Structures are given as C-alpha cells and as structure tokens.
Amino acid sequence: MPAHLGKPKNNVVKRFIKQLDIQLMVLPALALIFVFAYMPMYGVLIAFQNYKLGADLLNNDWVGFKHFNDFFTSPEFYPVMRNTIVISFLKLVFGFPAPIILALMLNEVRKMVFKRVVQTITYLPHFLSWVVIGGMVTSILATDNGSLNMVLEKLNFVDEPVNFLSLPEYFWSILVTTNVWKEIGFSSIIYLAAISGIDPHLYEAASMDGASRFRQMYLITLPCIMPVVIIFMILAIGNLLNAGFEDILILASNPGLRDVSDSLDVFVVRVGIDNFRYSYATAIGLSKALVSVTLLTIANLIARRTGNSLW
C-alpha cells in the first residue's frame, strides 16, 4: 500500500493531540448531549407498545404502528397539524427576518451610547422567563385597566374593553408578536457579530463610488452575512414543526383557545401526561422528529446549491 495513504489519518491524530487542551473543553458538552439526548432514545420503543407505567420496557405488549395509525386517523390530527404549521410558519415569516433587520439598523447607528441602550433594551426580554412574559402580556391586554384597552378606548376605537386573550381570532397574532419581541434582540447578536467581520474597506470603496448607506447595506452587508442567514434558515426550517410549548401553554391558559392553540408539543403533553397515554404521545413525538429531520435534510440539500450547508 502506498505510504501516502496513511498520512491523512496520521495528520488528524497529530492535529487532535496538538489541540488536546481545546478538545478536552468540548468533553463536558459532549457528555451532556450524550446523557440528555442519546441515552433517553431507547424510550422510543414505547411508541410501538402498549406501555404501562412501572412495567419493564421490554415486557410490554408490542402493537407495531397502531398508535401512529390512531393519531393520523383521529379527529384531532387536522386541527393540531393546522395549528402547528400555521404558528410555526408565522413565527418563521415574522420572527426570522426581524433580528436581521434589527442588526442592519443597529449597524448604521453611529452614536454608541444610543446603540448600547437599544441593544440592552432589546436583549432584556430574552432573559425573562415565559411566566414573567405571560404575566406582562396578560396585564397589558387585560380588560380591567389593561394599557392597550385604555389606549383604544381613549382613541375611540372600541366602545368597551376587548378580552383579547379569550378570543381565538387574536391568539396567533398575540403569540407571534410576543415571540418576536422576546427574541429579536438576542437573535440579532449573531448577525451583528457577522457584520463586524466585514472588511471596512468594502464600505470605503462603495462610498467613494457614490453608494448611499442603504445601497451599501444591500450590496455589501447583506451578501456578506448571507452564509450565516442561510445556516439559520436551514435550522429554522428543520424546526418548522416546533411551534412552541411554554409560550402557548402560558398564553393559552383559557380552554376556549384550545382549537387554535393546540400544537403538537402541547397536545403531546396534554394527551401523554394528563390522560396517561404514554405510548400514543411517544408515537406523535417520534413522528414529529422524523418529519423535522426530513425537512432539515431537504433544506440542507437545497442550501448546498448556494455553497452553504450544515454538512
């Protein structure tokens, strides 16, 4: 065998040994992923059984794809899938470009004090729990001294307070708006970091050619951060069936909103925990995971045509 065939492997080993201190820093993260993401995966066997709480995992009755078929043919399938897809799509359409736009706008701010104040204000909601956010939203939209209703009444837009959190037609807009407000600042950090790595000489050359700030943003900033945008777009498409759990559970506390708020995650918890249908809930969760992996793979294959992909 030619001697050069063994070089790549030797080079990898030598590079690993040379970076041993850095590689050791990764071990705790890998251990967490293994313990909390891979070790529990044996539990998917429950989806193919009539699982009974407390019974040995391998000593339950095997039923094959019965629970999958039950879900796909159940009357809850259509409304749950509709809510999941609509909520996820709205979050993608409004939530994905929002931090990009904010990062582009902050990049144009020249007053550093004002820029830092805006960054702090927009970052802060991310660090608040959904319980706190839910309380704030409930207070703002309350019929009794809620600030939004007070403003609408003062402007004569409504004759009496509107109970926004009890009306299904307002739920999706409230949910998506709250999500965008909570995450826009923190998500923009990555795009600001990508923008900071752009060569300033490109802007100088464009300015000398007479390009306006908006044109520089369009012709320089956006193309330069496009690889980062595409990577996060791939991840967002892979999470298209993750409509949310905590936000929906807190904002949709009214049972009258169940027709528009029951996403896959909320439905799995309600059916699996509240109704003790563990096998049925596991089958739904496994189905969602398989679809998510498929969407992620398709999005990655499409993105690879642009020269940017996860793998």
Sequence and secondary structure as in RCSB ss.txt:
>XXXX:A:sequence
MPAHLGKPKNNVVKRFIKQLDIQLMVLPALALIFVFAYMPMYGVLIAFQNYKLGADLLNNDWVGFKHFNDFFTSP
EFYPVMRNTIVISFLKLVFGFPAPIILALMLNEVRKMVFKRVVQTITYLPHFLSWVVIGGMVTSILATDNGSLNM
VLEKLNFVDEPVNFLSLPEYFWSILVTTNVWKEIGFSSIIYLAAISGIDPHLYEAASMDGASRFRQMYLITLPCI
MPVVIIFMILAIGNLLNAGFEDILILASNPGLRDVSDSLDVFVVRVGIDNFRYSYATAIGLSKALVSVTLLTIAN
LIARRTGNSLW
>XXXX:A:secstr
  GGGGHHHHHHHHHHHHTHHHHHHHHHHHHHHIIIIIGGGGGGGGGGEE  TTS GGGSEE TTHHHHHHHTST
THHHHHHHHHHHHHHIIIIITHHHHHHHHHHHT   HHHHHHHHHHHHGGGGS HHHHHHHHHHHH TTT HHHH
HHHHTTS SS   GGG HHHHHHHHHHHHHHHHHHHHHHHHHHHHHTS HHHHHHHHHTT  HHHHIIIIIHHHH
HHHHHHHHHHHHHTTT   SHHHHHHT SGGGHHHH  HHHHHHIIIIIS  HHHHHHHHHHHHHHHHHHHHHHH
HHHHTTT    
